[in-house]
């Protein structure tokens, strides 16, 4: 169960990091809602946000997969004990 708790904590920490970087997505949304926005500026900002968010999102996906696996194993062990 400690492994489950450790992975859960890691998932929450990484999710908080992703959320903190959220203003980049919000800024892109606001830019795109302007009637006369500069497409080049939008694309440049979008590239930056994707690069900044890409690694954390990929890492979060890996942690979530690990968390699912540990949860499944814990359920199997629990069934075997009962």
N, C-alpha and C positions, 0 to 999 in steps of 0.2 A: 504493500500500500504506500510506502514511502516513495517508491519510484513514480507511482501515479500522482502523488502530491507534488513531487518535484517537477514533473512535466507540466502539470496543471499550472503551477506557479510561473514556469517559464513561458507558457502560452499566454498567460495574463500579462506578464511584463512586456512581451513582444507586441501584444495587442495595444497596450497603452502607448508604446512608442509609435505605432502606426497611427493611432488616433491623434497623437500630438502633432504629427506631420500632416494632418488633415487639412489645415488651412490652404495648402497648395492646391488641393482639389477644389476647395471652395472658391479660391481666387480664379481658377480656370473657368468654373461655372459662371461666375460673375462677369468675366471678360466676354464669354460667349453670348451672354444675354444682352450685351450692348449692341445697339443697331449698327454702329460704325466702328467696330473694333479692328485693330491691326492684326491681320492673320499671321504675319511673321512673328510678332511678339507672342501671340497665342501659342504658336507651334514651338517656339523656343522655351517658353515657360512649361508647356506640356512635356517636352522632352526632359527637362530638369526634374519635374515632379515624378515622371515615370521612372527615371533612373534612381531618384531618391527612394521611391516607394517599392521599386522592383525587388530589391534584395530583402527588405523586411517582410514583404508579402510572401516571397518564396520561403523564407525562413519560417514564417508563421504557418504556412501550409505544411511544412515538414514536421513542425511541432504538433500540429493538430492531428496529423496522421499517426505520429508516435503515441499521442494521447489516446486515440481511438484503439490502437493496438493494445496498449496496456490495459485499457478498460475491458476489452474483449477477453484478454488473458485473465484478468481478475474475476470476471464473471465465470469463466470456465473453471478456475480453481475453486471458486465458491460453490459451484454445482457439484464438483467432485468431493468436496468436504461434506456436503449435505447428502 
